[in-house]
C-alpha cells in the first residue's frame, strides 16, 4: 500500500511574513491528515521553513538542485547545501525548468543522480505540452523523459524517488486533466517501469500536478495509480492546501 503524498510547490512566491503565516496555519491545520505532506519553498526561505516545521511531521524540500557537488558555479545550490537545511526532497525537471531554463532530459537525469547521491529524494516531473497532446504524443513524451533518467540512474534508483505527472497545458491555466486522462498516463508510467522491476514500480509514488484544487482533489486521488499531488497555486492558500491534504488521506 502506497502512502499518499501531497507536495506544495511555492514556486517564486512569498515573503518572510507570508511564509510564517502560511507555515503556522499548516502546522495547526494538518494534525489529522494521514498523507505525507511536503513543502518545497524558494531557497531563501528554507531556514525559516526548517525552524517553523521542525518536529511538526511536515517535511520540506527545494524546487531544484545543481548536478554539481561544489565549485565555481555562481548562483547554483548543491544537494549537500539543501541537506544542511533539513531538506528531504527536491523537485527536478519541472516543466518551467525545462521550458524557461532549457533543462534537457540529460541534465535532469544528472541532477536526479546527484540528488540520490546526496541522500535526498528526487521528485521527477514529467509532462507534455498542449501541442504535444494534440499531436497524440503524450505517451511518447513522458516515456522519453522517464527513460532518460532510468538509463542514467538505473531502475532501482526509483526505490528512493517519486514521479510527478504534470501536463504542461494544465499548469497555471485553470485547466485540469480529467481523472481518467490523468490515470491513463499514471498507469502507462507505472507499467513502463514494471517491465523493468515490478516491485519498484508497485511501490513508487506517482503524483499528479496541474491545477489541483480542493474541489477536484478527491476525484483525482481516488484513481488507482494517482498517489497524491504536486500542488502549485493552491499550496499558497492554507485552507485550500489543507483540504487537498485531507482529500489524500
PATITI-762946 format. One record per residue: residue in three letters; y, x, z of N, C-alpha, C in turn. Coordinates in steps of 0.1 Angstrom, whole numbers, m for minus. Layout:
<sites>
SITE res   n_y   n_x   n_z  ca_y  ca_x  ca_z   c_y   c_x   c_z
SITE Ala     Y     X     Z     Y     X     Z     Y     X     Z
...
</sites>
This chain:
<sites>
SITE res   n_y   n_x   n_z  ca_y  ca_x  ca_z   c_y   c_x   c_z
SITE Unk   m12     9     0     0     0     0    12     9     0
SITE Unk    21     7   m10    33    15   m11    44     9    m2
SITE Unk    51    17     5    62    13    14    74    10     5
SITE Unk    81    m2     6    93    m4    m2   104     6     1
SITE Unk   112    10    m9   123    19    m7   135    13   m13
SITE Unk   146    14    m6   159    10   m11   169    21    m9
SITE Unk   174    27   m20   183    38   m20   196    34   m25
SITE Unk   207    37   m17   220    34   m22   227    46   m28
SITE Unk   232    44   m40   239    55   m47   254    51   m48
SITE Unk   261    58   m39   276    55   m38   284    60   m50
SITE Unk   278    68   m58   284    75   m70   297    81   m65
SITE Unk   308    82   m73   320    89   m68   330    78   m62
SITE Unk   326    73   m51   334    63   m44   335    66   m29
SITE Unk   345    61   m23   346    62    m8   357    71    m3
SITE Unk   359    70    10   368    79    18   362    81    31
SITE Unk   367    90    39   361    92    52   362    79    60
SITE Unk   373    71    59   374    59    67   364    48    62
SITE Unk   363    46    49   355    36    43   340    40    46
SITE Unk   337    52    45   323    57    47   319    54    62
SITE Unk   328    57    71   325    55    85   322    40    88
SITE Unk   331    31    82   329    17    84   316    12    78
SITE Unk   313    16    66   301    12    59   288    17    67
SITE Unk   288    30    71   276    35    77   274    28    91
SITE Unk   284    26    98   282    19   111   277     5   109
SITE Unk   282    m2    99   278   m16    96   263   m15    92
SITE Unk   259    m5    84   245    m4    80   236    m1    92
SITE Unk   240     8   101   232    11   113   230    m2   121
SITE Unk   241   m10   123   240   m22   131   231   m33   125
SITE Unk   231   m33   111   225   m45   104   211   m42    99
SITE Unk   206   m30    99   194   m27    93   182   m24   103
SITE Unk   184   m30   115   174   m27   126   161   m35   123
SITE Unk   161   m45   115   149   m53   113   142   m50    99
SITE Unk   148   m43    90   142   m40    77   130   m31    79
SITE Unk   119   m34    72   107   m25    72   107   m16    60
SITE Unk   117   m17    51   118    m9    39   123     5    44
SITE Unk   119    15    36   126    29    38   139    28    31
SITE Unk   150    31    39   163    30    35   170    44    34
SITE Unk   177    46    23   182    59    20   197    57    14
SITE Unk   206    66    19   219    66    13   222    79     6
SITE Unk   226    79    m7   229    90   m14   244    91   m16
SITE Unk   251    99    m9   265    99    m8   271   111   m16
SITE Unk   284   111   m19   290   123   m25   290   135   m16
SITE Unk   289   147   m21   288   159   m13   297   160    m1
SITE Unk   310   157    m3   320   159     8   317   151    20
SITE Unk   309   140    19   307   130    30   293   133    37
SITE Unk   286   143    32   272   145    37   272   149    52
SITE Unk   282   157    57   282   160    71   285   147    79
SITE Unk   294   139    75   298   127    81   286   117    81
SITE Unk   279   116    70   267   108    69   256   112    79
SITE Unk   254   125    79   244   131    88   247   128   103
SITE Unk   260   129   107   264   127   121   262   112   125
SITE Unk   266   103   115   265    89   119   251    84   118
SITE Unk   243    88   109   230    82   107   219    89   115
SITE Unk   221   101   120   211   108   127   205   100   138
SITE Unk   192    98   138   185    90   148   184    75   145
SITE Unk   190    71   134   191    57   131   178    52   123
SITE Unk   171    61   117   160    56   108   164    55    94
SITE Unk   177    56    91   182    56    77   182    70    73
SITE Unk   176    73    61   177    87    56   189    88    47
SITE Unk   192   101    43   203   103    34   199   114    24
SITE Unk   206   114    13   204   124     3   216   126    m6
SITE Unk   214   133   m17   225   136   m26   223   130   m40
SITE Unk   233   130   m48   232   124   m61   229   134   m73
SITE Unk   228   147   m69   225   157   m79   222   170   m72
SITE Unk   216   180   m78   215   193   m73   213   203   m84
SITE Unk   217   215   m81   215   226   m91   201   230   m93
SITE Unk   198   235  m104   185   241  m106   184   255  m101
SITE Unk   196   261   m97   196   274   m92   196   275   m77
SITE Unk   190   285   m71   190   286   m57   203   291   m50
SITE Unk   209   300   m57   222   306   m53   228   314   m64
SITE Unk   240   319   m62   246   328   m72   260   324   m77
SITE Unk   264   329   m88   277   327   m94   277   315  m103
SITE Unk   276   303   m96   276   290  m103   287   281   m97
SITE Unk   299   285  m100   310   278   m94   310   263   m96
SITE Unk   311   256   m84   311   241   m84   297   235   m83
SITE Unk   287   243   m83   273   238   m81   269   237   m66
SITE Unk   259   229   m63   254   228   m50   239   229   m50
SITE Unk   233   238   m42   219   241   m43   211   231   m34
SITE Unk   198   231   m36   190   223   m28   189   227   m13
SITE Unk   190   240   m11   190   246     3   202   242    10
SITE Unk   214   241     3   226   236    10   224   221    14
SITE Unk   218   213     5   216   199     9   207   198    21
SITE Unk   197   206    21   187   206    32   194   209    45
SITE Unk   204   218    45   212   222    57   219   210    63
SITE Unk   222   200    54   229   188    59   219   177    62
SITE Unk   207   180    63   196   170    66   192   161    55
SITE Unk   196   164    43   192   155    31   177   156    30
SITE Unk   171   145    26   157   144    24   154   141     9
SITE Unk   164   136     2   161   131   m12   173   136   m21
SITE Unk   170   137   m34   180   140   m44   178   131   m56
SITE Unk   188   124   m61   188   117   m74   189   127   m85
SITE Unk   180   126   m95   180   136  m106   179   128  m119
SITE Unk   187   133  m129   186   127  m142   191   113  m144
SITE Unk   201   109  m135   207    96  m136   214    96  m150
SITE Unk   214    84  m156   219    82  m169   233    87  m171
SITE Unk   241    86  m160   255    91  m161   255   106  m162
SITE Unk   246   113  m155   245   127  m157   240   131  m171
SITE Unk   231   124  m176   226   127  m189   236   124  m200
SITE Unk   243   113  m199   253   109  m209   266   116  m208
SITE Unk   272   117  m196   285   122  m194   286   137  m192
SITE Unk   275   143  m187   274   157  m184   264   165  m192
SITE Unk   258   158  m202   249   164  m212   237   171  m206
SITE Unk   232   164  m195   219   169  m189   207   166  m198
SITE Unk   200   175  m202   188   173  m211   176   171  m203
SITE Unk   165   166  m209   153   164  m203   148   177  m196
SITE Unk   150   188  m203   145   201  m198   153   205  m186
SITE Unk   166   203  m186   174   206  m174   170   198  m162
SITE Unk   168   185  m165   164   176  m154   150   180  m148
SITE Unk   141   185  m157   128   190  m152   130   202  m143
SITE Unk   139   211  m147   141   223  m139   147   219  m125
SITE Unk   156   210  m125   161   205  m112   151   198  m104
SITE Unk   142   191  m110   130   185  m103   122   196   m96
SITE Unk   119   206  m103   111   217   m97   118   224   m86
SITE Unk   131   226   m88   139   233   m77   140   224   m65
SITE Unk   141   211   m67   142   202   m55   129   202   m47
SITE Unk   118   201   m54   105   202   m47   103   215   m40
SITE Unk   107   226   m46   105   239   m40   114   240   m28
SITE Unk   125   233   m28   134   233   m16   130   223    m5
SITE Unk   119   216    m7   114   208     3   120   194     3
SITE Unk   127   190    m7   133   177    m8   126   168   m18
SITE Unk   127   155   m17   121   145   m26   130   142   m37
SITE Unk   126   145   m50   134   140   m61   132   126   m64
SITE Unk   143   119   m68   142   106   m73   146   107   m88
SITE Unk   136   107   m96   137   109  m111   141    97  m118
SITE Unk   153    97  m124   158    85  m131   154    85  m146
SITE Unk   150    74  m151   146    72  m165   152    59  m170
SITE Unk   156    59  m183   161    46  m188   166    48  m202
SITE Unk   167    36  m209   171    36  m223   185    29  m224
SITE Unk   192    33  m235   205    26  m238   202    13  m245
SITE Unk   213     5  m246   211    m8  m253   207    m6  m268
SITE Unk   213     5  m274   209     8  m288   194    11  m289
SITE Unk   189    19  m280   175    22  m280   166    10  m277
SITE Unk   170     2  m268   163   m11  m265   162   m19  m278
SITE Unk   174   m21  m284   175   m30  m296   166   m24  m307
SITE Unk   164   m11  m307   156    m5  m318   142    m4  m314
SITE Unk   138   m10  m303   124   m11  m299   119     3  m294
SITE Unk   128    11  m289   124    25  m284   123    27  m269
SITE Unk   124    16  m262   124    17  m247   113    25  m242
SITE Unk   100    22  m246    89    29  m240    89    44  m245
SITE Unk    92    46  m257    93    59  m263   102    68  m255
SITE Unk   114    62  m252   124    70  m244   120    73  m230
SITE Unk   115    63  m223   112    66  m209   100    75  m208
SITE Unk    90    73  m217    78    82  m216    82    97  m220
SITE Unk    92    98  m229    96   112  m232   103   118  m220
SITE Unk   112   111  m213   119   116  m202   109   119  m190
SITE Unk    99   111  m189    89   113  m178    80   125  m181
SITE Unk    75   126  m193    66   137  m197    72   150  m197
SITE Unk    85   151  m200    92   164  m199    91   170  m185
SITE Unk    91   161  m175    90   166  m161    75   168  m158
SITE Unk    66   160  m162    52   162  m159    48   175  m165
SITE Unk    52   178  m177    48   191  m184    54   203  m177
SITE Unk    65   202  m171    71   213  m164    66   214  m150
SITE Unk    64   203  m143    61   204  m128    46   201  m125
SITE Unk    39   194  m134    25   190  m132    24   176  m126
SITE Unk    14   170  m128    12   156  m123    12   155  m108
SITE Unk     6   165  m101     5   165   m87    19   166   m80
SITE Unk    29   171   m87    42   171   m81    47   157   m78
SITE Unk    42   147   m85    47   134   m82    41   127   m70
SITE Unk    33   135   m63    28   131   m49    40   131   m39
SITE Unk    50   139   m43    62   141   m34    75   137   m41
SITE Unk    74   126   m49    86   122   m57    86   107   m58
SITE Unk    97   103   m64    99    89   m67   104    88   m82
SITE Unk   102    76   m88   108    73  m101   118    62   m99
SITE Unk   128    62  m107   137    50  m107   140    47  m122
SITE Unk   135    35  m126   138    30  m139   151    23  m139
SITE Unk   161    28  m147   174    22  m148   178    20  m162
SITE Unk   176     8  m167   181     6  m181   196     8  m182
SITE Unk   200    17  m190   214    21  m191   223     9  m194
SITE Unk   218     0  m202   226   m12  m206   228   m22  m194
SITE Unk   221   m19  m183   223   m28  m171   229   m22  m159
SITE Unk   235   m10  m161   242    m3  m150   257    m5  m151
SITE Unk   262   m12  m141   276   m15  m140   281   m25  m150
SITE Unk   273   m31  m157   277   m41  m167   276   m55  m163
SITE Unk   269   m57  m151   266   m71  m147   254   m77  m153
SITE Unk   248   m70  m164   236   m74  m170   224   m69  m161
SITE Unk   213   m76  m161   202   m71  m153   189   m75  m162
SITE Unk   180   m65  m162   167   m68  m168   161   m79  m161
SITE Unk   154   m88  m168   147   m99  m161   135   m92  m153
SITE Unk   130   m99  m143   118   m93  m136   107   m89  m145
SITE Unk   104   m97  m155    94   m94  m165    97   m82  m173
SITE Unk   109   m81  m177   113   m69  m185   112   m56  m177
SITE Unk   117   m57  m164   116   m45  m156   101   m42  m152
SITE Unk    93   m52  m149    79   m50  m146    72   m43  m157
SITE Unk    75   m48  m169    68   m42  m181    70   m27  m182
SITE Unk    82   m22  m180    85    m8  m181    78    m1  m169
SITE Unk    80    m6  m157    74     0  m145    58     1  m147
SITE Unk    52    m9  m152    38    m8  m154    34     2  m165
SITE Unk    42     4  m175    40    14  m185    40    28  m179
SITE Unk    51    30  m170    52    43  m164    40    46  m155
SITE Unk    36    37  m147    25    39  m138    12    41  m146
SITE Unk    10    34  m156    m2    35  m164    m2    49  m171
SITE Unk     9    54  m176    10    67  m182     6    78  m172
SITE Unk    11    77  m160     7    87  m150    m7    85  m146
SITE Unk   m12    73  m145   m26    71  m141   m36    77  m151
SITE Unk   m32    79  m163   m40    85  m173   m43   100  m169
SITE Unk   m34   105  m161   m35   119  m156   m41   120  m142
SITE Unk   m37   111  m134   m42   110  m120   m40    96  m114
SITE Unk   m51    89  m112   m50    75  m108   m44    75   m94
SITE Unk   m48    84   m85   m44    83   m71   m29    86   m70
SITE Unk   m24    96   m77   m10    99   m77    m2    87   m82
SITE Unk    m6    81   m93     1    70   m99     1    58   m90
SITE Unk   m10    56   m83   m11    44   m74    m2    45   m62
SITE Unk     1    57   m57     9    59   m45    24    61   m48
SITE Unk    27    63   m61    41    67   m65    51    55   m64
SITE Unk    61    56   m56    72    45   m56    80    46   m69
SITE Unk    81    34   m75    89    33   m87   100    22   m84
SITE Unk   112    27   m84   123    18   m80   130    12   m93
SITE Unk   136     1   m91   144    m5  m102   159    m4   m99
SITE Unk   166     1  m109   181     1  m107   187    m5  m119
SITE Unk   199   m11  m117   206   m17  m129   211   m31  m124
SITE Unk   222   m31  m117   229   m43  m113   220   m51  m104
SITE Unk   213   m45   m94   205   m52   m84   215   m58   m74
SITE Unk   213   m71   m71   222   m77   m62   214   m85   m52
SITE Unk   220   m90   m41   213   m98   m31   206  m110   m38
SITE Unk   212  m116   m48   207  m128   m54   195  m126   m63
SITE Unk   193  m114   m68   182  m112   m77   171  m102   m71
SITE Unk   174   m96   m60   166   m86   m54   152   m91   m51
SITE Unk   150  m102   m45   137  m107   m41   128  m109   m53
SITE Unk   134  m115   m64   126  m117   m76   121  m104   m82
SITE Unk   130   m94   m83   126   m81   m88   116   m74   m80
SITE Unk   118   m74   m67   109   m67   m58    95   m74   m56
SITE Unk    94   m86   m60    81   m93   m59    71   m88   m70
SITE Unk    76   m81   m80    68   m77   m91    58   m66   m86
SITE Unk    46   m65   m92    36   m57   m87    40   m42   m87
SITE Unk    47   m37   m97    50   m23   m99    64   m19   m95
SITE Unk    72   m29   m90    85   m26   m86    85   m24   m70
SITE Unk    88   m12   m66    87    m8   m52   100    m7   m44
SITE Unk   110   m13   m49   123   m13   m43   134   m10   m54
SITE Unk   145    m6   m49   157    m4   m58   165     8   m56
SITE Unk   171    13   m66   182    23   m66   195    15   m68
SITE Unk   203    14   m58   214     4   m58   227    11   m60
SITE Unk   235     7   m70   248    13   m72   259     5   m65
SITE Unk   266    m3   m72   278   m10   m67   275   m18   m54
SITE Unk   264   m25   m53   261   m33   m41   259   m24   m29
SITE Unk   256   m11   m30   254    m3   m19   267     0   m11
SITE Unk   278    m3   m18   292    m1   m11   296   m13    m3
SITE Unk   288   m23    m3   291   m35     5   280   m37    15
SITE Unk   283   m36    28   273   m36    38   265   m48    38
SITE Unk   271   m60    37   263   m73    37   254   m74    25
SITE Unk   259   m70    13   250   m70     1   238   m61     2
SITE Unk   241   m48     7   231   m38     8   220   m42    18
SITE Unk   225   m47    30   216   m52    40   207   m63    35
SITE Unk   212   m72    27   205   m83    22   194   m78    12
SITE Unk   198   m68     4   188   m62    m6   177   m55     2
SITE Unk   180   m48    12   170   m41    20   161   m51    27
SITE Unk   166   m62    32   158   m73    38   149   m79    27
SITE Unk   154   m80    15   145   m86     4   134   m77     1
SITE Unk   136   m64     3   125   m54     0   114   m54    11
SITE Unk   118   m57    23   108   m57    34   114   m58    47
</sites>
